[in-house]
Amino acid sequence: MRILRFNDKDFEATLARIAARGDAAQSDVSFTVQEIIDDVRRRGDSALLEYTAKFDRLSLAPATLEVSAVEMEQALAAVSEESLAALRLAAERIAAFHAKQKEQTWLCTEEEDVLLGQMVRPLDRVGIYVPGGKAAYPSSVLMNAIPAKVAGVAEVVMVVPMPGGEINPHVLAAAHLAGVDRVFKVGGAQAVAALAFGTQSVPRVDKITGPGNIYVATAKQQVFGQVDIDMIAGPSEILIINDGSGDPAHLAADLLGQAEHDELASSILITTDEKMAKKVAKEVEKQLRDLSRETIARASIEQFGAILIARDLDEAIAFSNRIAPEHLELAVDNPFEILPRIRHAGAIFLGHHTPEAAGDYLAGPNHTLPTGGTARFFSPLSTNDFVKKSSLVSFSRKGLERLGRQIAHIAELEGLEAHARSVTIRLGK
């Protein structure tokens, strides 16, 4: 694993290459994705079935697009009690955490003659995308469906690719535990298009959430505005800040935990201790050889991984705030001491006993996080993503008399005579 210092001549170029690792790929697939979206929008099920046969080697008919009750029962029967118990525990913890986020309708009665407020209502129907290519992700089902259900969404529709017709029982078990209402055996840009515009079989949704490959991310970006989306997700990433304390084997394991996601994932350690840097680099190589996904993890580490040596924690924190990482581990002796200085991060893991994997699965907070520096302005997926808000305004006669002249005046400033008249006509002026 490459070790760099901030004053190395190629430091900025290396950082820029890592930051831009998903850009070229998105540009390359943009035209293809738009063609797929247009085709599904125009031909509905026919196009969806053709793309599923082409990309997932799965021949379906409209009647078999959706996972049946029998298939769901068979999946549940195929999952061990131990696995169900683990998924159930995760579901309970995720639900409990997200219940604390719920916003309520509120009214303000500070003025006697004017009532103001905000009405909070859940979305009617949302679609969640669950990856099904290089790995199966029951955790993604829980993290996307449970906040929607906690928020009060009436119907959650899930799409998940099933290459070759292989149904992952753990994914369906998670869907059952999370309260997913309908599951369709489709993925890719074609599934996103089906959710955004609806087909004869797949219902149109109000919002699409969930991670996917570059085709899925690009498709979500292109249908935004037709439906809402959670965020534009890029390749996954982790940054670990270290002060020389802790076990290098633990740090290496956390870096590789991110690297095994896919070849575009980025794993960076920034430490104030050069000896720790060398130990972690050696440990990464040692652990790589034992991974079943070594090829993927090695490509990620070699292309987009790095160990940076900082002068002090101030420099490390400044770097972290600059790149706004998706996952940030504070692997230092006193993480709560530096926490107030962290300004941008999707999720923050504090201390040597809090691996990022805890957040991936069952700590409770959502693992759908902003990537590629977007933690500067995006937040983790939450119940707030599954509601909409309406402003409430009610004037009494007295209230309109008190404020009407100023309302009309501002309307007239803008040259909108009818706006002003809608007020003055009520006041008899």
N, C-alpha and C positions, 0 to 999 in steps of 0.2 A: 504494500500500500504506500503510495507516494507521500513523503513528508515535505512540507513547505514552510517557509517563513514569510512574513508579511512583506519583507523587503526583497524577496527573490524577484528577479526581473520578469519572470513569467507568471507571477502570482495573479495579477489582474486578468491576464488572458485565460488562465486556467479557470478562474472563478466565472468569467463571462461564458466560457464554453459549457460549464456545468449548468449555469442559469438558463442557457438557451437550448438545453438538450432536447426539449420537446417541440421547439418551434418549427424546425425543418420538417419533421414528420407530419405536423398538423397541416402545413402548407401543401405537402405532397398529396394528402388524402382529401383535401377540401372539395375539389371538383367531384370526385367519386361519391363522396357523402351526399352532396347536393343532388346528384342524379338519383341516388337511391331514395332520398326523401321525396323528391318530386314524383318518382314512380309509385311509391307506396301511397302518396296522397291522391294520385290519379286512379290507380287500379285497386287499391285496398288489399283485401285478402289475397288476390291472385299474385300480386307482386310480393307480398310478405311470404307466401308459401314458396315462391320461386327462389327468393334470396336465402330462405332457410335451407332449402335443398342444396343450393350452390355452396353456401359458406359453412353450413353445419352438417352437411351430409345427412340430412334428416327429411324424409318425405312425409309430409303431413297433409291432412285435409282440413277444411274448416271445422269439422266435427272433432278433430283430434288436436287442434291448436292449444286448447286449454287442458291443464292437468285435471283429470277427473277425480271424483271422490274416491273411487276405487284405487287409483294410482296414489293418492295421498295416504290412504289407509295402508297400502303396501309399503310405502316409504317409511311410515311411522313404525311399522312392524319390523323393518329391517334395521332400525337404529337401536343400539344397546341401551339398557337402562342407565348405565353410567354416562353415556353421551347425552341422553335426554335430560338427566339430572344436571349436567354441566350447562347445557343450553338453557334449561329452566332457571337456574341460578342467575345466569347472565341476563336473561330477560327480566327477571324480577329486579335486579340491581339497576338496569338501564331504565326501566319504567319508574322506579323510585326517584332516580336522579332527575329525569325529565319532568316528573310531576312538579318538582320545585320551580320549574321555569314558567309554568303556565301563567298567562296574563288574563285578567278579568276585565269585563266591561266596567267602566267607571263613569260617574256623573259628578260635575262640579256645581255646587249650589252657593258659591261665595257671593254671587250677585242675586238680589231678590227678584229682579225682573228679567234675567237671562239665565238659561240653563244650557250648559255645555258639557260635552262628554265624548267618550270613545266607546264604540261597540266592537267587541271582539267576536268573530265568528270563524269556525273552522272551514277549510276548503271542503268542497263536496266530494271530490274524487282526486286521488293522487296516484301517480305511477312510480314504482321504484324499480330501478335497474340493478340487477345482481349479476356480477361477472360469473362466467362459467367456462372460461377457456383454460388458462394455464393452471388454475387452481379453483377449488370450490370455496365459497365464502358464506357460510351460514351466519357469521358475525355481521356481515353487511346487511343481511335480511333484518336482523334484530335492530341494528343501529338506524335503519331507515324506516322500518314499519312501526316500531314501537313509539317513537316520538309523534308520528302521525296519528296513531290511535289514541295516545294520551291527550293530544290536542283536540280530539273529537272528530277527526275526519271520518266521514260516513263509509267510504269505500276505498280500500287500498288494493291496487292492481299491480301485480308483480310480473316482470318479464325476466327470464333467465335462459340463456342459450343452453341447449342440451346436445352437444356435438355427438353425432352418431346415434342419437336417441338415448344416450345414457342419462338417466335421472339420478342426481345425487340425493340420496335419502336425507342427509343432514340438512341440506338447503331447504327441502320441503318440510322437514320437522321444525326448523326454525320459523318457516312461514306460518305453520300451524300455531306454534307457541306465540307468535307475534300478532296473530289475529288478521293475517292477510286474507282478503276476501276472494281474490281470483289470481291464478297463476297461469301464465302463458309460456309455451316452450320456444320462445324466440329471443334473439339477441341482436347485437350489432346496431348499426345505424337504422336498419329497417325496423327494429323494435322501437327505437326512439320515435321514428316517424309515425308508427302505428299509434303510440300513446299520444302524440301531439295532435294528430288529425283524426284519429279513429279509423277503424275499418269495419267491415261487416261483422267481424267477430270481436275485435279488441275495442273496448270503449275509449272514447276521448277523455283525457284527464285535464286537470287544471294546473298540475305541476309535476315535474319529473325530477327525482333525486336519485343519487347513487353513483358509484364509481364505475368506470369501464375503460376499455382501451382507447387508443387515439381516435378510432372511428366513432365510438360512442361519445367521447368528449366533444368532438367536432360536431356531431349531429345535435347534441344538446345546445351547443352554441348557436347553431343555425336555426333551430326551432324556437329559440328564446324570443318572446314577444307574442308568438302564437300560444305558448304556454309559459309558465314561470319555470325556472330551474333553480337548483340549490346553489351551484357555483360552477365555474369553468375549472375542472380538475385537470391538473397536469401530472407528470410522473411524481411518485412519492419520494419523500426525503426525511432525513433525520440529521440534526446537529446536536452534538454532545459537547457541553462545556465541562472541562475537567481541570482541577487545581493540583493534579499530581497524586491525589488520594484515591483509594479504591483499588480494585483488582483489575489488572489489564485484560484478563480473560473475560470479565463481565462486560467491559467496554467493547471488546472485539465482538462478542456475541450480539450485543445490541446493534452494532454497525451492520453485521451480517443479517440480522433479523429484518432490516430494511432492504438490504441489497438483494435478498432472495425473492422479493416481490416481482421485479422484472429488470431487464437489462438497462432501462433508463432511470432506475431509482438512484438516488444520490445519498451517500453516507459520509458525513464529515465529522471528525473529532477535532476540537480545538483545545489544546492543553498548554498549561504554563510550564510543563515539566518535559524536557527533552528525553529523559530516560523513559518516562511513561510512553512517550510517542513511539520510541523504538520497540518497547515491549509490546505495545498494542499492535504495531505493524507485524511483528513476528507471530503474535497470537492469531491475527486475522488469517495469515497464510496457513497456520496449523489447523484452524477450525474449518477453513474452506474445504480442505481435503476430505472432511467427514460429512459434508452436506449432500443430501440427495439432489438438491438443486444447485450443485456446484457451478455448472456451466453458466446459469443465469446470474448467480451471485458474483462469480468471478468477473464476468463482463461488466457488471455494474460497478464493482470496486475498482477495476482497472481503468474504466473510462470516466467515471463520475464520483469516485471516492477520493478522499484526501485526509491527511492528518496535518493540522496546522499548529505551529508553535507560536504562542503569543507571549509578549513580554510580561503581561500580568492579566488579572481577571478583568480589569478595565478594558483592555484591548479586546479580550474575548467577548465581553458583553456588547461592546460597540459593534463588533462584527456580526453578532447574532441579530441585533436590532436592524442592522443594514440589510440582511438577507431575509428576515422574517420567516423562519423555518416552519414547516408544517408540524413536525415533532421536535421538541426541544427538551433534552435531558440535562438537568443541572446535577452532574455527577461530581459534586464538591462536598466538603465536610459540613458546610453550613449553607444549604441552598436557600433557606428562608431569608438569610441576610442579603443575598443578591437579588432575590425575586422582585423587590420593588423597582429595580432598575431595568427589568425586562419589559420592553414596550410592545414588541410584536412577536407573536408565536401562536400557532393553531392550538396546540396542547402542550402543557409544561409538566414534566415529570421530575419530581423533587427528591433527590437523595439517591444513595447507592442501592437501595432496595426497591426501587420503583422503575423496573424496565418498561420501555414503551409498549411492550406486548400486553402489559396489564391494562392499558388503556384501549388496546385493540379489541379486547374480548369482554371483560366483565367488570372493570372498575366502576362503570356507570356513565361517565361522560361520553359524548359521541365520538366515534372515530372517523366520521366524515368531516375532513378538515381542509382548510384552504392551503393550496400549494403554490409553488413558484413565486413566493414573495407576496402573494395576495392576502396573507395574514395581516398586512398593513391596513386592510379595510374590510376583509371578510371575517366571519366568525364560524365556529363549528356549527354543524347542523343542530337544530334545536326545535322545540315545539313552536317557536315563533315562525319557523319556516312553513308551518302548516296551518296558519291562520291568516286572516286578512282583517283589516280594521276600517271601520266607518266612523267618520266624525258625526257627532250629534249636536245640533244647534236648535234652540227653541227660544224665541223672543216673545215676551208678553207685549201688550200694547204699550205699557209704560216703558219697557226696555227699548222698543223701537223709537218711541218719542225721545228718549234720552240719547240714543246713539245715531238715530237716523240721519240727522243733518250732516254728521261727519262721513257717514257711509255715502250719501249722495254726493258730497263734495269730492271725495276721492274718485267716484265714478266719473264725475264731470271733468276732473283733472285728466282722465284717460280718454275723454271724448266719447264716453259710452252713455249717451243720453237716456236710453231705455233702462239701463241699469239704475240710474238715478231716479227715474220716474217710478220704477217698481217700488221704491221706498216712499217717495214724496206723495204718491197717489194714495197710499195707506194712511198718510198723515194729513190728508186733506189739503195739501199745498200744491 
